[in-house]
Amino acid sequence: MSAADPNAPPPPPEPPAGGPRFSVLGPALTPNVLLLGVVSLGNDLASEMILPLLPAFITLTLGAGPAFVGLIEGVADGVSALLKLHIGRVTDRSGRRKPWVITGYLLSSLVRPLIGLAGVPLHVLGVRLVDRVGKGLRTSPRDALLAASVSAEHRATAFGLHRAMDHAGAVLGGLLGAGLLASGWPVRDVFLLALLPGLLPSLLLLTLREVPPSAPQLQRQAPAPSGPLGTSFSWLIGANALAAVGTVGEGLLLLRAQSLGAGLASLPLLWAALHAVKSVVSALAGPLADRLGRARLLAAGWVAQAALYALLARTERLELFVALFLAWGFRVGLTEGAEKALIAEYSPPERRGTAYGWFHGVNGMAMMAGGALLGGLWQALGTPAALTAATLLSLTALVPLSRAAARGAPD
């Protein structure tokens, strides 16, 4: 055996695991992963008690038009995307993620139920903006902390578990909100009650363990002109952005279901079923991505997305549409753990907040652009034109993904 080169740099240490593992439940379910999953479940439960009811509340109760509903979500999501882009870099420079995660979740949990007190549409706009500020503050540092809380070979599994719990919260929240309304609760009281499932789990974040990067902290100089995280990462972000532009909003798909004969009362059940599929598949697909390769599974998911859109564009029967809609949930669950694990794989530990900031920020803005593009095509030329464009964009995303995979993750 040859002697080691004394001038070679030492191998990077394995990322800390955020505390001792729960070995019975698997090496990916560290205390931090479990805690962040529980908090995400509670936060989405509270959010989904409100969001499906919000358009009707704004238009029927407060008297605004559909355009104002679109304005609220567009402005709120834009603010959130820009914050995600910035806050990741801030946490890299400070070396602390936990305070931002706690602040973001608590802010959303405390503010979101105040929609129940809104007297005019502008009140809803203000609450939604602050709610999305909370999401912008927490998302990038949360994902960076989650990536650091589990060993590299189990990251897709950990992210898949986290997304599974998030979707489970969406299922429970939608069903709880519908059940309360069916029991005679006023919609404003349902909004106010959302304080409890959002706030109580968020308080558990006080026990979250900070996991500092294992490599030296980010240097303070400006990033190189070629990009802050290298060419491979840029190809990966470009691929995700193209796929995001080509993603048809699930709200538009629900409108299509209505046009094919789905009743209004069935839409919350269809929404809950979609998130149930996402939850189960996310939990199962994470380990698959860790074993088979994350880029490979992500590419398979985008091919499946293109195929589903091509089929949906030609579907005129409600029963077939519902089956394809649920298959769309399978597609989403298939890739969620893989894409977030790839971001960690293609970025150094000390730059991971920046990496997730780019991922979430660019994806958020790309989805806004895609919503405008595909929504405009949907309205002007019809459903087949919008879904055909989405099919082509989904396939185009495979090109930069293959370039990223060919170059490989940075050493």
C-alpha positions as CSV (number, residue, x, y, z in Angstrom):
1,M,0.0,0.0,0.0
2,S,1.5,3.4,-1.0
3,A,2.0,6.0,1.6
4,A,-0.4,8.9,1.8
5,D,0.7,12.2,0.3
6,P,1.6,14.4,3.2
7,N,0.6,17.5,1.1
8,A,-2.8,16.2,0.2
9,P,-5.7,18.0,2.0
10,P,-7.5,15.9,4.6
11,P,-10.8,14.5,3.6
12,P,-13.8,16.5,4.6
13,P,-15.4,15.2,7.8
14,E,-18.8,13.6,7.6
15,P,-21.5,16.1,8.4
16,P,-22.8,15.9,11.9
17,A,-26.1,14.1,12.4
18,G,-27.9,16.5,14.6
19,G,-27.8,14.3,17.7
20,P,-27.8,10.5,18.2
21,R,-29.9,8.6,15.6
22,F,-33.1,6.8,16.3
23,S,-31.7,3.5,15.1
24,V,-35.0,1.6,15.2
25,L,-36.6,4.1,12.8
26,G,-33.6,4.3,10.4
27,P,-30.4,6.3,10.1
28,A,-32.1,9.1,8.2
29,L,-34.5,9.9,11.0
30,T,-32.3,11.9,13.3
31,P,-33.8,14.1,16.1
32,N,-33.5,17.2,13.9
33,V,-35.1,15.5,10.9
34,L,-38.0,14.2,13.1
35,L,-38.5,17.6,14.8
36,L,-38.5,19.6,11.6
37,G,-40.9,17.1,10.1
38,V,-43.3,17.4,13.0
39,V,-43.2,21.2,12.8
40,S,-43.7,21.2,9.1
41,L,-46.8,18.9,9.6
42,G,-48.3,21.2,12.1
43,N,-47.6,24.3,10.0
44,D,-49.1,22.8,6.8
45,L,-52.1,21.6,8.8
46,A,-52.8,25.1,9.9
47,S,-52.1,26.6,6.5
48,E,-54.4,24.1,4.7
49,M,-57.2,24.9,7.1
50,I,-57.2,28.4,5.5
51,L,-55.8,28.4,2.0
52,P,-58.5,26.3,0.2
53,L,-61.2,28.6,1.7
54,L,-59.3,31.9,1.1
55,P,-60.5,32.6,-2.5
56,A,-64.1,32.3,-1.6
57,F,-63.6,34.3,1.6
58,I,-61.9,37.2,-0.3
59,T,-64.5,37.3,-3.1
60,L,-67.8,36.4,-1.4
61,T,-67.2,37.8,2.1
62,L,-64.9,40.7,1.5
63,G,-66.2,41.6,-2.0
64,A,-63.0,41.6,-4.0
65,G,-62.6,40.2,-7.5
66,P,-60.7,37.2,-8.8
67,A,-57.9,39.5,-9.9
68,F,-57.2,40.6,-6.3
69,V,-56.9,36.9,-5.3
70,G,-54.2,36.5,-8.0
71,L,-52.5,39.7,-6.9
72,I,-52.3,38.5,-3.3
73,E,-50.6,35.2,-4.1
74,G,-48.3,36.7,-6.8
75,V,-47.0,39.4,-4.6
76,A,-46.7,37.2,-1.5
77,D,-44.9,34.4,-3.4
78,G,-42.5,37.0,-5.1
79,V,-41.5,38.4,-1.7
80,S,-41.0,34.9,-0.3
81,A,-38.8,33.9,-3.3
82,L,-36.5,37.0,-3.0
83,L,-36.1,36.4,0.8
84,K,-35.2,32.8,0.3
85,L,-32.5,33.9,-2.1
86,H,-31.0,36.3,0.3
87,I,-31.4,34.7,3.7
88,G,-29.5,31.5,2.8
89,R,-26.3,33.6,2.2
90,V,-26.9,35.5,5.4
91,T,-27.0,32.3,7.5
92,D,-23.8,31.1,5.7
93,R,-22.0,34.2,6.8
94,S,-23.2,34.0,10.4
95,G,-22.9,30.2,10.7
96,R,-26.3,30.1,12.5
97,R,-29.5,28.6,11.0
98,K,-31.7,27.9,14.0
99,P,-32.7,31.5,14.9
100,W,-34.0,32.0,11.3
101,V,-35.9,28.7,11.3
102,I,-37.6,29.5,14.6
103,T,-38.4,33.1,13.7
104,G,-39.9,32.1,10.3
105,Y,-42.1,29.4,11.7
106,L,-43.3,31.5,14.7
107,L,-44.0,34.5,12.5
108,S,-46.2,32.6,10.1
109,S,-48.0,30.7,12.9
110,L,-48.9,33.9,14.8
111,V,-49.9,36.0,11.8
112,R,-51.7,33.6,9.5
113,P,-54.9,33.2,11.7
114,L,-55.4,37.0,11.7
115,I,-57.1,36.6,8.3
116,G,-60.1,35.7,10.4
117,L,-60.2,39.3,11.6
118,A,-59.9,40.9,8.2
119,G,-62.5,43.5,7.4
120,V,-61.3,44.5,3.9
121,P,-59.3,42.7,1.2
122,L,-56.1,44.8,1.9
123,H,-56.0,43.2,5.4
124,V,-55.7,39.8,3.8
125,L,-52.9,41.1,1.5
126,G,-51.0,42.4,4.6
127,V,-51.4,39.1,6.5
128,R,-50.4,37.0,3.5
129,L,-47.3,39.1,2.9
130,V,-46.1,38.7,6.5
131,D,-46.9,35.0,6.4
132,R,-44.8,34.6,3.3
133,V,-42.0,36.7,4.9
134,G,-41.9,33.9,7.6
135,K,-41.6,31.3,4.9
136,G,-38.8,33.3,3.2
137,L,-36.9,33.5,6.4
138,R,-37.1,29.9,7.4
139,T,-37.0,27.8,4.2
140,S,-33.3,28.0,3.0
141,P,-31.7,27.7,6.5
142,R,-34.1,24.9,7.4
143,D,-33.1,22.8,4.4
144,A,-29.4,23.6,5.0
145,L,-29.8,22.5,8.6
146,L,-31.7,19.4,7.6
147,A,-29.0,18.5,5.1
148,A,-26.3,18.9,7.8
149,S,-28.3,16.8,10.3
150,V,-28.0,13.5,8.4
151,S,-25.2,11.6,6.7
152,A,-24.6,12.3,3.0
153,E,-25.8,8.8,1.9
154,H,-29.2,9.2,3.6
155,R,-30.1,12.8,2.6
156,A,-32.7,12.0,0.0
157,T,-34.4,9.7,2.5
158,A,-34.4,12.5,5.1
159,F,-35.8,15.1,2.7
160,G,-38.4,12.5,1.5
161,L,-39.5,11.9,5.1
162,H,-39.7,15.7,5.7
163,R,-41.8,16.3,2.6
164,A,-44.0,13.3,3.5
165,M,-44.9,14.8,6.9
166,D,-45.5,18.2,5.2
167,H,-48.0,16.6,2.8
168,A,-49.6,14.7,5.6
169,G,-50.3,18.0,7.3
170,A,-51.9,19.3,4.2
171,V,-54.2,16.3,4.1
172,L,-55.2,16.7,7.7
173,G,-55.6,20.5,7.4
174,G,-57.9,20.3,4.4
175,L,-60.0,17.6,5.9
176,L,-60.2,19.4,9.3
177,G,-61.2,22.7,7.6
178,A,-63.9,21.0,5.5
179,G,-65.2,19.1,8.6
180,L,-65.4,22.2,10.7
181,L,-67.4,24.0,8.0
182,A,-69.7,21.0,7.6
183,S,-70.3,21.1,11.4
184,G,-71.5,24.7,11.2
185,W,-68.3,26.6,12.2
186,P,-68.1,30.1,10.7
187,V,-65.3,30.4,8.3
188,R,-63.7,33.2,10.4
189,D,-63.6,30.9,13.4
190,V,-61.9,28.2,11.3
191,F,-59.2,30.7,10.4
192,L,-58.7,31.7,14.0
193,L,-58.5,28.1,15.2
194,A,-55.6,27.5,12.9
195,L,-53.4,29.3,15.5
196,L,-53.2,26.2,17.6
197,P,-51.8,23.5,15.2
198,G,-49.3,26.0,13.8
199,L,-48.0,27.5,17.0
200,L,-47.8,24.5,19.3
201,P,-45.4,22.4,17.2
202,S,-43.4,25.6,16.4
203,L,-42.5,25.9,20.0
204,L,-40.7,22.6,19.9
205,L,-38.1,24.3,17.7
206,L,-36.5,25.6,20.8
207,T,-35.0,22.1,21.2
208,L,-33.6,22.1,17.7
209,R,-29.9,21.5,17.5
210,E,-27.7,23.9,15.6
211,V,-25.3,22.0,13.3
212,P,-22.5,24.3,12.1
213,P,-20.8,23.6,8.8
214,S,-17.9,21.2,8.9
215,A,-15.8,23.2,6.5
216,P,-14.4,26.8,7.1
217,Q,-17.0,29.5,7.0
218,L,-17.7,31.3,3.8
219,Q,-15.1,33.9,3.0
220,R,-16.3,37.5,2.9
221,Q,-15.2,38.4,-0.6
222,A,-17.7,38.8,-3.5
223,P,-18.5,35.7,-5.5
224,A,-16.6,35.0,-8.7
225,P,-18.2,36.1,-12.0
226,S,-18.8,32.5,-13.0
227,G,-21.2,32.1,-10.2
228,P,-21.0,31.6,-6.4
229,L,-21.2,27.8,-6.5
230,G,-19.6,26.6,-9.8
231,T,-20.7,25.5,-13.2
232,S,-22.2,22.1,-12.2
233,F,-24.5,23.8,-9.7
234,S,-25.5,26.4,-12.2
235,W,-26.6,23.7,-14.7
236,L,-28.5,22.0,-11.9
237,I,-30.3,25.2,-10.9
238,G,-31.1,25.9,-14.6
239,A,-32.6,22.5,-15.0
240,N,-34.8,23.0,-12.0
241,A,-35.9,26.4,-13.2
242,L,-36.9,25.0,-16.6
243,A,-38.9,22.2,-14.9
244,A,-40.5,24.8,-12.6
245,V,-41.6,27.0,-15.6
246,G,-43.1,23.9,-17.1
247,T,-45.1,23.0,-14.0
248,V,-48.8,23.5,-14.4
249,G,-50.3,24.9,-11.1
250,E,-52.5,22.4,-9.3
251,G,-55.1,25.1,-9.1
252,L,-55.4,25.1,-12.9
253,L,-55.7,21.3,-12.8
254,L,-58.6,21.6,-10.3
255,L,-60.2,24.1,-12.7
256,R,-59.9,21.5,-15.4
257,A,-61.5,18.9,-13.2
258,Q,-64.5,21.3,-12.6
259,S,-64.8,21.9,-16.4
260,L,-65.0,18.1,-16.8
261,G,-67.9,17.8,-14.3
262,A,-66.3,17.6,-10.8
263,G,-68.6,19.2,-8.2
264,L,-67.3,22.0,-6.0
265,A,-67.8,19.8,-2.8
266,S,-65.5,17.2,-4.3
267,L,-62.5,19.5,-4.8
268,P,-61.3,19.5,-1.2
269,L,-61.4,15.7,-1.2
270,L,-59.5,15.6,-4.5
271,W,-56.9,18.0,-3.0
272,A,-56.6,15.8,0.1
273,A,-56.2,12.7,-2.0
274,L,-53.4,14.4,-4.0
275,H,-51.4,15.3,-0.9
276,A,-52.0,11.8,0.5
277,V,-50.3,10.3,-2.6
278,K,-47.5,12.8,-2.4
279,S,-46.9,12.0,1.3
280,V,-46.7,8.2,0.8
281,V,-44.6,8.4,-2.3
282,S,-42.2,11.0,-0.9
283,A,-41.4,8.7,2.1
284,L,-40.8,5.7,-0.2
285,A,-38.9,7.5,-3.0
286,G,-36.3,9.1,-0.8
287,P,-34.5,5.8,0.0
288,L,-34.8,4.8,-3.7
289,A,-33.0,8.0,-4.7
290,D,-30.2,7.3,-2.2
291,R,-29.8,3.8,-3.7
292,L,-30.3,4.4,-7.4
293,G,-29.0,7.9,-7.8
294,R,-30.7,11.3,-7.3
295,A,-30.1,12.7,-10.8
296,R,-31.4,9.5,-12.3
297,L,-34.6,9.6,-10.3
298,L,-35.1,13.3,-10.9
299,A,-34.8,12.7,-14.7
300,A,-37.3,9.9,-14.5
301,G,-39.7,12.2,-12.7
302,W,-39.5,14.9,-15.3
303,V,-40.1,12.4,-18.1
304,A,-43.1,11.2,-16.2
305,Q,-44.2,14.8,-15.8
306,A,-44.0,15.3,-19.6
307,A,-45.9,12.1,-20.2
308,L,-48.7,13.0,-17.8
309,Y,-49.2,16.5,-19.3
310,A,-49.4,15.0,-22.8
311,L,-52.1,12.6,-21.6
312,L,-53.9,15.3,-19.6
313,A,-54.0,17.5,-22.7
314,R,-56.1,14.8,-24.5
315,T,-58.3,13.7,-21.6
316,E,-62.0,14.5,-21.8
317,R,-63.3,12.0,-19.2
318,L,-63.5,13.0,-15.6
319,E,-62.6,9.5,-14.2
320,L,-59.4,9.4,-16.3
321,F,-58.5,12.9,-15.4
322,V,-58.8,12.1,-11.7
323,A,-56.5,9.1,-12.1
324,L,-53.9,11.2,-14.0
325,F,-54.3,14.0,-11.4
326,L,-53.4,11.5,-8.6
327,A,-50.6,10.2,-10.8
328,W,-49.3,13.7,-10.8
329,G,-49.0,13.5,-7.0
330,F,-47.0,10.3,-7.5
331,R,-44.6,12.3,-9.8
332,V,-44.1,15.1,-7.3
333,G,-43.4,12.6,-4.5
334,L,-41.0,10.7,-6.6
335,T,-38.6,13.6,-7.0
336,E,-38.9,15.9,-3.9
337,G,-36.3,14.1,-1.8
338,A,-33.9,13.6,-4.8
339,E,-33.9,17.3,-5.9
340,K,-33.2,18.7,-2.4
341,A,-30.5,16.1,-1.7
342,L,-28.9,17.0,-5.1
343,I,-28.6,20.6,-3.9
344,A,-26.6,19.5,-0.9
345,E,-24.5,17.1,-3.0
346,Y,-23.5,19.9,-5.5
347,S,-22.6,22.5,-2.8
348,P,-20.0,22.6,0.0
349,P,-21.3,22.6,3.6
350,E,-20.2,26.2,4.3
351,R,-22.2,27.4,1.2
352,R,-25.3,25.3,1.7
353,G,-27.5,28.1,2.9
354,T,-26.6,30.0,-0.3
355,A,-27.2,26.9,-2.4
356,Y,-30.7,26.4,-1.0
357,G,-31.4,30.1,-1.3
358,W,-30.6,29.9,-5.0
359,F,-32.7,26.8,-5.4
360,H,-35.8,28.1,-3.6
361,G,-35.5,31.6,-4.9
362,V,-35.0,30.8,-8.6
363,N,-37.6,28.0,-8.5
364,G,-40.1,30.4,-6.9
365,M,-39.6,33.1,-9.5
366,A,-39.6,30.4,-12.3
367,M,-43.0,29.1,-11.1
368,M,-44.4,32.6,-11.1
369,A,-43.2,33.1,-14.7
370,G,-44.6,29.6,-15.6
371,G,-47.9,30.4,-14.0
372,A,-48.3,33.5,-16.0
373,L,-47.1,31.8,-19.3
374,L,-49.2,28.6,-18.9
375,G,-52.2,30.4,-17.4
376,G,-52.1,32.8,-20.4
377,L,-51.9,30.0,-22.9
378,W,-54.7,28.1,-21.0
379,Q,-57.0,31.2,-21.2
380,A,-56.1,32.2,-24.8
381,L,-55.7,28.9,-26.6
382,G,-57.2,26.3,-24.3
383,T,-56.1,23.5,-22.1
384,P,-54.2,21.4,-24.8
385,A,-52.0,24.3,-25.7
386,A,-50.9,25.0,-22.1
387,L,-50.3,21.3,-21.3
388,T,-48.4,20.8,-24.6
389,A,-46.1,23.7,-23.7
390,A,-45.6,22.2,-20.2
391,T,-44.7,18.9,-21.8
392,L,-42.0,20.5,-24.0
393,L,-40.5,22.5,-21.1
394,S,-40.4,19.5,-18.9
395,L,-38.4,17.5,-21.5
396,T,-36.1,20.5,-22.2
397,A,-35.1,20.5,-18.5
398,L,-33.4,17.2,-19.1
399,V,-30.7,18.9,-21.1
400,P,-29.1,21.0,-18.4
401,L,-29.7,18.2,-15.9
402,S,-27.6,15.8,-18.0
403,R,-24.9,18.5,-18.2
404,A,-24.8,18.8,-14.5
405,A,-24.7,15.0,-14.0
406,A,-21.9,14.7,-16.6
407,R,-19.7,17.3,-14.9
408,G,-20.4,15.7,-11.5
409,A,-20.6,17.1,-8.1
410,P,-17.7,19.4,-7.0
411,D,-15.0,17.8,-4.9
